[in-house]
Amino acid sequence: IFFIFSSLIGLFLTFIAPTNSWDSMAYHLARIGFWIQNQTLAHFETSSIRQIILPINSEILILWSMVFLKRDYLSIFPQYLAYLGCIFTIFTYLRYLKVSTRRILWTIFILASFPAVILESTSAQTNLLVAFFLLVSLYLFIYGVKENSKKALIFSAIAFSIDLGIKTSVVFFVPIFGIIYLLISAREKKKLFYKPITVFIAASIPAFLILSSYNYILNYIDFGNFLGTKFYVYRHSISLCFKAFTANLIRYLLIFVDFTGIDAANKLTPYYIDIKNSLFHMFSLKNSDGLLFLDISKPNTMIHESLAKFGILGFILLIPFMLKYSFIKMTHKKDKMFYISLTGLITIGFLLTISTLMGFCIWNNRYLLSAVVLSSILLALSYNRKITLQKSIITLVIIFNYSVIPVSNVSKPFLQVCQTLFEYNFTDFRNVIRLRDEAHFQDKMYFYPIIKYLEETIPDNSKIGLIFSDDDWYYPLFEENPTWKIYPLRYELLVKKENYNDYDFLIFSGTKQNIEMINDKGIIFNYTVKDNKLIPIKNKKPLIIYYDKKTKPIISISENPVYLINIIDLADIPINFKLIKRVDVITENSILNKEEKKCTYFIYRKLY
């Protein structure tokens, strides 16, 4: 009953409430708006590099519905379908291994109660979608090897290939899946272990080229790197060293200590940080080791799709079972035990790989969901027909999660969404919800008054140039007026081309544009740094300040710049553009309780 309740609430929110997450507004849905406007999936000029370099398969699923409906009504539906698909595939997987129905339902009910699963099923994130295709690939590979079915092996390869086009994090699954598929082949085929592997690889190559390679190839053509610009890749990677790896592994393990929905757990923050500091001290680590930006600072309690993880069951049940059964059952004679315990290796292998190759930031926590969904199959071993203390505690936690998490999502609280639904027509309702603060639903986003002014001021079919930073919100403009033509501009290119007159309106989000670098050709450092102070060189415009991955301003290419800040001089805007509105706003990342920042939006209109 509780499972059905949670799933129905999720289904309601999927169709009724639009996503209002930062990532969706900045690039997930924004890139789709630009594709539709440009009538091509090709790269375009943008101030948000993620809109063009990241894999596109998940957004293509959303694109189809937006092409026909002209709105984002079904933008969340692929994730909800992936949620149901994961449940169905796990049921099929365990049923194939002849696991009892009670154990299967026990496993599914635990998985579906994880806060991250509940919340991401009603979001435009892609981690459940990644998990679904990995599950399908794993199940079909096992079936293909055991049943001598080349067709199953081919479709297993297709599923994995599609996944590589959904999210870059799938790359971190390649090593552990390679090991697992070798173990399966060796167990079932002995000396002929190479045959199913050969079929899988042979099918993967054309499948990847046809279904997932498009944007990787575009990246290579435009930037010389399959994964994106060399600056973006360098900024997110870390050097291969023991300290960075160990520091990141500790951080990821601590993320499993999660109290989503239990505010009282905030009192444990000092102890949580003490544990982290003690572990770092034990291995002689510094806080900067392996860190990209935004370190862990407390155990999560917020019911939010970007921070919630696996709740209490994540660290009292999931982690202990992975450590206990992932290895000791690998030599078990029974296929059932072998193939169940095998799934525990997926999260372990994923953690080892991502800790080695990628710099840590708190937002990386979302990648764990895909791995944990697969490893949750291991929880079938936790079922006990007898009523024990462990079973009672697990049941109570499951009921709590199903009862509280679906209706208390801070970005889309169920009762407040329902109340707002009756105050507007459906289109206006979705536009209002989209611009609510994702951490405080009762508050409007800072972007709200700007959008409302643009709605009243800018005529249909106008061309709007946006001089935004890479994490600004782009997508709401597409929904506010689908006839507008939106152009995300890099200020340094606007000045170079002097094509101001291509646009009817120019909107500046402040006088500093913080964006990723796309190339290092023709870079001119028109400033110097003395005593940590920037000194601009006169009459050298535009002023562009380059930074390294540690946010330090630099004055040489040899110092490895990764992003830049364009300093905008509004006096340089042509005289045929008039400032029609200045909007002072206060921005903050309220999810992480950051300090407030002031920003001024400048809106210019072309007069002639």
Secondary structure, 3 states (H helix, E strand, C coil): CHHHHHHHHHHHHHHHCCCCCHHHHHHHHHHHHHHHHHCCCCCCCCCCCHHHHCCCHHHHHHHHHHHHHCCCCCCCHHHHHHHHHHHHHHHHHHHHCCCCHHHHHHHHHHHHHCHHHHHHCCCCCCHHHHHHHHHHHHHHHHHHHHCCCHHHHHHHHHHHHHHHCCCHHHHHHHHHHHHHHHHHHHHHHHHHCHHHHHHHHHHHHHHHHHHCCHHHHHHHHHHCCCCCCHHHHHHHECCCCHHHHHHHHHHHHHHCCCCCCCHHHHHHHHHHHHHHHHHHHHCCCCCCCCECCCCCCCCCCCCCCCCCCCHHHHHHHHHHHHHHHHHHCCCCCCHHHHHHHHCHHHHHHHHHHHHHHECECHHHHHHHHHHHHHHHHHHHHHCCCCCCHHHHHHHHHHHHHHHHCCCCCCCCCHHHHHHHHCCCCHHHHHHHHHCECCCCCCCECCCHHHHHHHHHHCCCCCEEEEECCCCCCCCHHHHHCCCCEEEECCHHHHHHHCCHHHCCEEEEECCEEEEECCCCCCCCCCEEEECCEEEECCCCCCEEEEECCCCCECCCHHHCCCEEEEECCHHHCCCCEEEEEEEEEEECCCCCCCCCEEEEEEEEEECC
